[in-house]
Amino acid sequence: MKNQTVYLSSCVPEGGLYRYELLADGQLALQDHYPAAEPMYAIRQNQIIYLLLRAPFPGSEDSGALALRIQEDGLLVPIGDLQNLGGAVACHLALSPSGRFLYTANYVSGSVTELPVLPGGDLGPLRSLIQHEGSSVHPKRQTGPHTHCTVFTPDNRYLCVVDLGLDQIVLYAVDPEAGIDPSPHFVSQSDPGYGPRHLIFAKDGHTAYCANELISSITTYRYDAGRLEKLATLSTLPTDYTGVSYCAAIKLSPDGRFVYVSNRGHDSIACFSIESDRISLVSITPCGGQSPRDFDITSDGSRLICTNERGHLVTVLPVDQATGQLQLAETAMPLAAPLCVTL
């Protein structure tokens, strides 16, 4: 295994984005730190990182987005200004396939923001804000909309917005030059109380998997021409588990043969094998920490890096690439409120 650069966010007022090198022995070696208050999520596009900050504007609950350039020495330097997202607690983002627009899911306010991406990667000011409306059945978690994920369909034509509060996945048409159409193109309704959180697409371009936070399950969908069709739902927990647990992150293995989901409460990661449009449970492995909010898998598929938010710990788990099964954590590194893994 070659060393891999890993960015980890620490969501505390004195936190920021930490750059590590994942070494061949599975240890994380700190390289540098970009200070930022309460970073929520980040994605990397070549030599630019787009970073969400929880509430960076004095006297406002609005979240912000910032573009950072990765210099040759690895240091992060801001490009342009921090942009106001017009919504509270932005927790996920997606770059349009054309590279022209950035979209964010603002969880608490239940909205979707579109920002223009300027030449050089800088972000322009708020261009479009779509506010979801409604509720679902959970008496505390679904009294209003709570957008939690933005992801593009494999044909690059639609933005899927996963709304935990409404039990919906809403698809919006996106023009490469004109941006998002604010009128929903298609709405996929989850079963009441499922609380869909994060969505990913398989490498076949026709299958999607959604982690349902409130009932700890994964639903398989068939995707075709701007529509999602529910196929099956499987639990991510052991059959004998009776405690409280909630799904969080969902990711594919680099070879596309396995899909993984984290369980906060049971504090584990479930692995499923992918066989055409069906999945089968392979294993459920302790994550080595408490409340695994996010994780990702190294590009060579050999290790899974997991942020354990409430345990203030980052763990590294070896992966059996033949079976997809995870081994117990080989590394446990302290970090205050780690939220996001960006590779």
Secondary structure, DSSP 8 states (H G I E B T S, - for coil): ---EEEEEEE-STT-EEEEEEE-TTS-EEEEEEEE-SSEEEEEEETTEEEEEESS-STT--EEEEEEEEE-TTS-EEEEEEEEEEEEE-EEEEEE-TTSSEEEEEETTTTEEEEEEB-TTS-B-S--EEEE-----S-TTT-SS--EEEEEE-TTSSEEEEEETTTTEEEEEEEETTTEE-SS-SEEEE--TT--EEEEEE-TTSSEEEEEETTTTEEEEEEEETTEEEEEEEEESS-TT--S--EEEEEEE-TTSSEEEEEEETTTEEEEEEEETTEEEEEEEEE-SSS-EEEEEE-TTSSEEEEEETTTTEEEEEEB-TTT--B---SEEEE-SSEEEEE-
